[in-house]
Amino acid sequence: MNLKPLFDRVVIKDAESEETTKGGIILTNSAKEKPQYAFVIAVGPGGVVDGKEITMQVKEGQKVVYSKYAGTEIKMDNEEYKIIRQSDILAIVE
């Protein structure tokens, strides 16, 4: 299956969380903090959203930081993704 976001939406996939701390302590699944950075999988075309012209600033493959409670989680082909608005992306990691 292929996800194609509409308007100013972006499909992201969370980066893997750390398995160990810097000191070498192994973390259990319940102790792992969910990362707030992800990789862009697909980008919508932009266009007019709520009466404003939106140009997309992110591209597929970029690593981004996004708002903690942003988006809608979906599961496809045993993979978890989020669909968020471009405005929920806080920064591009270079």
C-alpha positions as CSV (number, residue, x, y, z in Angstrom):
1,M,0.0,0.0,0.0
2,N,1.1,3.6,-0.6
3,L,0.1,6.6,1.6
4,K,-0.5,9.8,-0.3
5,P,-1.2,12.7,2.1
6,L,-3.5,15.5,1.1
7,F,-3.0,19.3,1.3
8,D,-0.5,20.3,4.1
9,R,-0.3,16.8,5.6
10,V,2.9,14.9,6.1
11,V,3.4,11.1,6.8
12,I,6.2,10.4,9.2
13,K,7.7,7.3,10.8
14,D,9.1,7.6,14.3
15,A,12.8,7.1,14.7
16,E,13.8,4.1,16.9
17,S,14.0,4.9,20.6
18,E,17.2,4.3,22.5
19,E,17.8,0.8,23.9
20,T,20.4,1.8,26.4
21,T,21.3,4.9,28.3
22,K,24.6,6.7,27.9
23,G,25.8,5.0,31.1
24,G,25.0,1.5,29.6
25,I,21.8,0.7,31.4
26,I,19.4,-1.3,29.2
27,L,15.9,0.1,29.1
28,T,12.7,-1.9,29.1
29,N,9.9,-1.1,26.7
30,S,7.9,0.7,29.4
31,A,10.9,2.8,30.4
32,K,11.7,4.0,26.9
33,E,10.7,7.6,26.1
34,K,9.0,7.9,22.8
35,P,11.2,10.0,20.5
36,Q,9.9,13.3,19.1
37,Y,11.8,13.0,15.9
38,A,10.9,11.1,12.9
39,F,11.6,10.5,9.2
40,V,9.4,12.0,6.5
41,I,7.9,9.3,4.4
42,A,5.5,11.3,2.2
43,V,4.6,14.9,1.7
44,G,1.3,16.4,0.5
45,P,1.1,18.9,-2.4
46,G,0.3,21.9,-0.3
47,G,-2.1,24.4,-1.9
48,V,-4.8,26.5,-0.3
49,V,-5.7,25.5,3.2
50,D,-8.1,27.5,5.3
51,G,-7.8,30.4,2.8
52,K,-4.0,30.6,2.9
53,E,-1.5,29.4,0.3
54,I,0.7,26.7,1.9
55,T,4.0,25.7,0.3
56,M,5.6,22.6,1.7
57,Q,9.0,23.1,3.4
58,V,9.8,19.4,4.1
59,K,10.8,16.7,1.7
60,E,10.7,12.9,1.8
61,G,13.7,11.4,3.7
62,Q,14.3,14.4,6.0
63,K,14.6,13.9,9.7
64,V,12.3,16.2,11.6
65,V,11.3,17.2,15.2
66,Y,7.5,17.4,15.7
67,S,5.1,18.4,18.5
68,K,4.7,15.7,21.1
69,Y,0.9,15.1,20.8
70,A,0.5,15.9,17.1
71,G,-1.1,13.8,14.4
72,T,-3.0,10.7,13.9
73,E,-1.4,7.3,14.4
74,I,-2.1,4.6,11.8
75,K,-0.8,1.1,11.2
76,M,-0.2,-0.3,7.7
77,D,1.6,-3.5,6.8
78,N,2.7,-4.0,10.4
79,E,4.4,-0.5,10.4
80,E,3.3,2.4,12.5
81,Y,3.1,5.9,10.9
82,K,1.7,9.3,11.9
83,I,-0.1,11.8,9.7
84,I,0.5,15.3,10.9
85,R,0.1,18.9,9.5
86,Q,3.2,20.6,8.3
87,S,2.6,23.3,11.0
88,D,3.2,20.6,13.7
89,I,6.8,20.1,12.5
90,L,9.0,22.2,14.7
91,A,12.4,21.7,13.0
92,I,14.4,19.9,10.3
93,V,17.4,18.0,11.7
94,E,20.5,18.3,9.4
